[in-house]
Amino acid sequence: QVQLVESGGGLVQPGGSLRLSCAASGSIGSRYVIGWYRQAPGKQRELVATITSLNSTNYADSAKGRFTISRDNAKNTVYLQMNSLKPEDTAVYYCNVAHLVLSDHWGQGTQVTVSS
């Protein structure tokens, strides 16, 4: 079964940037949807951005213009480039594929903290 591991989180000042990585342990097939999600303390998990095997992307309003989702098929990795970070971006960030979201299977995520 495919396994996804998030990395790249950390502490950054407002206005700074981070690039998160989502590495798959094996092939996820030729057709997929991968999303980045985040969950702040006391709040529901929310979808931040998605990318498909056809390279279509979609973003939450909060991410538009600041975040970019991309993939590197050779490295079996999906990225989330986050620029102009704000304190309200502070959350645990998760990546997942559609069928694992539907089965409520999540990894550990990676912590992003935006603070001065």
Secondary structure, 3 states (H helix, E strand, C coil): CCCEEEECCEEECCCCCEEEEEEECCCCCCCCEEEEEEECCCCCCEEEEEEECCCCEEECCCCCCCEEEEEEHHHCEEEEEECCCCHHHCEEEEEEEHHHHHCCCCCCCEEEEECC
